[in-house]
Amino acid sequence: MKQVYFELVFLDNFLLDFILLFFSFRLSEKRVNFKCLFIGAAIGGLYGALSVALPILNTFIAKLFASALLCMPGGLRPFRLYLRRILFFYSISFLFGGILFAFLCTQTGYLVGSVQFPLLRFILIGLCILCLFIEFWLRQNYPRVNLVYTLSFQLYEHQFCFRAFVDTGNQLRDMGGNGVIIAKRNQIEEQLSIKELEMLYTPLKAPVPVRTFSCNTAIGTASLFAFAPQKIILSDNRRSYSLKAYIALCDFPLPSHCDALLPQNLRLHPTHFNLPPTV
């Protein structure tokens, strides 16, 4: 007679349902709500543990009801989205079920909560961690080409606002590999006093980190002075993002429709849904 550990049955089902629900949420809604994901996986783990003691839960009808219950924490409205989530859950279950069934299922249909397959349990844990990294990577925001942004920051208690666009040719990078923003020098200097400019261009007196970048232009190589404001806000028509980056000042002309050029690899951190400040 096999010895079954209920806590391991719960863990095995939780891990497996976590993976299945992750891809169900990602494919149906393009974004994962981790609170709903953990609740759904916990329901699956509890169902698996109870099915050991209650064989009636291994019936086909009970499994249909349980799978519908797993997807319920993501919401029932709109109902069509809920049905699509269930459809993806079944599709992914059938895709991975054949592989996992040979190792993790007993004849009664519940996951084995024993010490017979510790390696597979670690594989499931590894897949769950991989899912977390995948979601983190997919949630990274970067500025989009052909979208108008408003770039704003504060320097010496002066507020600056620029119209910014993504320039695919902007390859400037700092030592950490982060992109560098290029802005018109005269629009910065005309708002600062002579004393503030002297302090800004003196590294030991500057209130923010400063450095220079080499830039290849149409007329040769230029050295661009750059500074890193404490906080930069980038806004589109819907949302605002905070970011950290150097702003390099240029004397060469920029396109007439913008005051700043953004690199494509600029990492954005969402803040609030609001309207951008007026330029």
Secondary structure, DSSP 4 states (H G I P E B T S, - for coil): -----HHHHHHHHHHHHHHHHHHHHHHHHSS--HHHHHHHHHHHHHHHHHHHH-GGGGSHHHHHHHHHHHTGGG-SSSHHHHHHHHHHHHHHHHHHHHHHHHHHB-TTSSBP-SSS-HHHHHHHHHHHHHHHHHHHHHT-B-PPTT--EEEEEEETTEEEEEEEEE-TT---B-TTS-B-EEEEHHHHHTTS-HHHHHHHTSTTT-SS-EEEEEEEETTEEEEEEEE--S-EEEE-SSEEEEE---EEEE-SPPPTT-SEEE-TT--BEEEEE-PPPP-
